[in-house]
Amino acid sequence: MDVLVINADLGPLHRVSLRHAVRMLVRQVAEVHESRPDGLIGVYPVPTVVRLVRYVVTRWRYAAVPGWSRAGVLVRDGRACGYCGGHASTVDHVLPRSRGGRNTWSNTIAACEGCNQRKGDRTPAEAGMTLRSEPTTPSWASLTRR
């Protein structure tokens, strides 16, 4: 289970393991912001969100998101297929790589195996498939949400 870490100003920073979050609580660098109502870890409720006690300057959050990655595309799209909405396990290139398509945020979309096979080496229009949403470059905040 991952725990969301938010800054003192309530801006999202990143996710950490439950174990790491508890260490942050013990060191008193963070406090529980939201928790699961059904359990305790020692004296602490099981956190789902922890808030830092002191504000951390995060200029990187406002900079461009780092380069494209397969995992990043799956997170951006919520592991939902861009064609049918089913569970996505792979990434599809809107303009196929064999036709000059590149590994960029605006040319890739999460896809299920079936839709990826059906589309093959064609554009969505040629395959008679429509995209549920247009692929975009994500923000840092959207990549920290799940």
Protein Blocks (a to p, Z undefined) as FASTA:
>chain_A
ZZddddfkopafbdcdfklmmmmmmnopaccfbdcfkbcehjbccdfbdcdfbdcddfkl
mmccddddfklmmmmnoopafklopacfbdcdfbafklopacdfklgccddfklmmmnmm
adfklnopacfbdcddddfklmmpZZ
